[in-house]
Amino acid sequence: MTTRLLITVLLSLSLFIPPAAHAAAKPRPFAGSGILLIRPPFPAEATEPVAITLYREPGVGRLTELSPGKLPNLGQVFQAAPGETAVAVLGKRGEWLRIAYDDAGREGWVRLQRQWQYADWETFLKGRVVRLFAGMKKGVYSLRREPSFASHEVQRLSSSRKLRVIQLQEEWARVMIDLSTAGWIHWRDGDGRFLIVVGTTFDPQKH
C-alpha cells in the first residue's frame, strides 16, 4: 500500500514540471566562416527586411523565399541591432553567400545586398569583447600561453570574464584580459560550434 501511494505521489508531481524542464537545451550555433548582418532597406525605420530569395547554387535553382526572421540566427551569441538579423555564413563565392535556412541545416545561397554587412570572423571579432559560454567542460575556461591544448595554462577564466579579441588563428583566439595579461582561448569547438558570446568593442582601461 505504501509503495503504491508513493508511486501515485511521484506521478502527480511530474505533472507539475514545466515543459521546458523536459526539453533539451538548445545547441550552440555553428560559426561557419563569417557573419552576415541582414538589414532593412531603410534602417531608420528599424523594420524587418523584406523576404530574401535562396538558391541551390548562386543565382541558379530557386529554393525558397523567406523573411529574415525565419532564418536560424546567431541570437545566442550576438545581439544584432533592432531590425537586423545575424546569420552564420558557411561559404562565399564572390557576392554570393551560403547560409542555413532552416533548423534542419538545409543550405542555400543569397546574394549580398548593398545595405547588408558581411565579414569573416577574424575581421568581425578583432577588437570585440567576448565571454565564454557557461556550463562547458573545465578545459574550455583555460587561458593558455599558446594556441594549443598542450600549452601551459596562464589563468583559469569564468564565464562572466570579459575578454578582448586581438587575433584569430583557426579555432583559437588570442585575447587580452587587461593591459598586462593576454593568452589564447578556444573560441569554437571541433564541430564548429561557438564557445563564446560576442559583444562590442572593449576598452581594457575601463574593465
N, C-alpha and C positions, 0 to 999 in steps of 0.2 A: 504493500500500500504506500509506504514511504517513497520507494523508488518511482512508482507511477506518478505520485504527486510532484516529485522533483522534476521529472521529465516534462510534465504539464506546465510547471512554472517557467522552465527554461525556454520552452516553445513559445510561451506567451511573451516573454521578454524579448525574444528575437523579432517579434512583430513590430517592436518599437525602435529598432535600429534604423536610422535614416538610410535611404537607398544609397547615398554617397559612400557610406561606410563599406558597402559591399563592392563598390566599383573599384577597379584597378586604377592606380594613379596614372595620369596622362603621361606618356613617354616624352622625354625631352626631344625637341625637334632636331631634324638633320640640318647641318650647317651648309652643306653644299660648298660652292666655291666663292660665293659672294652674296650680296643683299640687293634687292630691288625694292625701292620705295615707290609705290603706285600712288600718284597724286591726282586730285581732281583737275579738270581743265582750268578752273578758276579758283585757286587756293583760298582767296579771300572769303569765299562762300563756305569753306570748310564742309562741303558736302561730299558724299562718296562719289568717286569717279564713275563714269558710265561703264557699261559692260565691256569686257575685253574679249577678243576672239583668240582661241588657241588652235594651233595647227599640229598635225602629226609630224611634219618637217617644216623648216622655215618657209612660210608662205604657201605650203602645199598640204592638201588633205585636211580640210577644216574639221576640227573635233567637236568643239562646243563654244558657246558664248556664255560667260559668267560675270556676275557682279564681283568686283574685287573682294567684297566681304565674305564671299563663299569660298575663297581660296584658303588652303592651310597657311596660316600666317605665323609670324615669329613673336606673337604676343607674350609667350612665356619668357622670352629672353630680351626683348627690346620693345620699348613703348614708343610707338610711332606717334606723330603729331595728329591732331584731330583731322579727320577726313583722309588720312593716309593709310595704306596697307603695306606692311613689310613682309616680304616673302623671300625664301631662300632661292638662290639661282644655282641650278645644277649643271649648267653648261652654257656656252656662249659661242655664237657664230656671227661675227660682225655685229649688226644691230639687233640680232635675234637672240632671245634668252630662253633657256629651257627651265621650266618650273613644274612642280607638282600641282595638280589642280583639284585633287580630292584626297580624302584621308586614307584611301586605299593605296596612295602613292602613284597613281597614274600620271603620266607626264605629257606636257605639250609645249609648244613654242609660242612665244609672244614677241611682237615687235616693240622695241624700245621707243616710247613716245617722248616728245620734247620736254614735257613737264615732269616726267619721271626721273628718278635718280638711280643709277646702278654703280656699285663699287665692289671690287674684290675685297675679301676680308682684311687683307694686310692694309689696304688703303683706308677702309672704313674704321677699323679698330684702333689704328695708331693714334695715340693721344687721348683715347676714351677711358673712362673709369669703368671697371668691371668688378664683379664679385663672383665667387664660386657658388654653385647650387648647394643647397642644404641637403643633408641625408645621403651623401655619397660615401664611397669607400675612403678609409683614412688616407691612403696614399695620394688621393686627389688634392688634399689640402697641404701638400708639401711644397714649399718654395725651394727650388733646387738651384745649385750653382751653375749647372749646365743643362741643356735640353735633353735629359736622359733620366730614366727611372733609376739607373745605377749611380747617378750623380749624388753628391753629398747634399743633405737637407740643410738649407740655410735657416729656415724658420718654419714652424707649423702655423698654418693660417686658419681662420674661422670663416664661415660662410658670410659673415657680415663685413669682413675686412675689405676695404676699398683699395683697388689696385689700378695703377695707370699703365696702359699698354705702351711699350716702347717699340717692340719689334715682334714680328711673327716668323716662325720657322716651322712650316708644315703644321703639326698638331700642337706645337709648343708656342707659348707667348712669353716674351721677356717683359717683366712688369716691375714697376717701382712702387714701393710702399711709402717711402719718404725720401728726402733728399740724400740719405746716406745708405739706403738698403734697396737692392734690386735682385732679381733672380728670375727663374723660369717656372711657369706653371703649365699643366696640360689643359688646353682650352677646349678641346673636343676629343672624344674618345675614339677608340679604334673602329667603331661603327660609323663614325662621322657625326655623332650627336653632340650637341652643346654641353659643355661642363660649366659654362659661365653665363651670367646675366649681364647684359650690356647697358651702360648708362651713357652719359655725355662726356664732355671734357672734364679734366681733373687738374686742380692746382694743388700740388703736394704741400705748399706752404700754408694752405688753409685746411688741411686734413686734421 
